[in-house]
Amino acid sequence: MEERFLTATEVCSMLSITRQTLYNWGAKGLVKPRKIGLKNLYLKSEILKKMEATK
């Protein structure tokens, strides 16, 4: 199964958060961005786990 990556904009939309919140979560280790080229991308599976944990 191939992992899907999400952009910061997609993650912010899914979680209804700001880019600053996403950046802060990354700095605290709550989400782990993957640097691919010049972009920070996020594994969809990790974001879905984060969504489940916050319910």
N, C-alpha and C positions, 0 to 999 in steps of 0.2 A: 504494500500500500504506500502510495506516494504522499508525503506530507505537503500540506498546502501552507504557504506563507501569506500573511496579511500585512498590509501597509499600516502605518500609524493611523492614517485617516480611517481605514476600515475598522481597526480595533477601537478607536474612539467612538465611532458610530455604534458598534455592537454593544459597547459597555456604557454608552451615554456619559462619557467623560471628556475632559479637555486634553489637549496634547501635553500640557504641563503636568497634569496628573499622571498620564502615562509615562512621561519622562521621570517623574518622582518615583513611581513604582519600580521603574528600571534601576534607578539609583539605589533603591532600598532592597533590590533583589526579588521583588514580588513577581515581576515578569522579566524574561530574559530576551532582550533583542538580539537578533543575529545581524551582524554587519555584512551586507552583501553589496559590494561596490560602494557606493556612497549612501546607500539607504539602510536604515534599521528596519528589519522585518521581524515579524513575530509568528511563531508556530500557531496555527489555528487550534490544534489540540490543547496547547497550554492555555490559550485564551478561553476556550470552552471550559476547561477545568477551573479557571479563575471565576468564571461566571457561576458555575455550580457551587463553588465554595462561598460565594457572597450571598447566596439565596438564603 
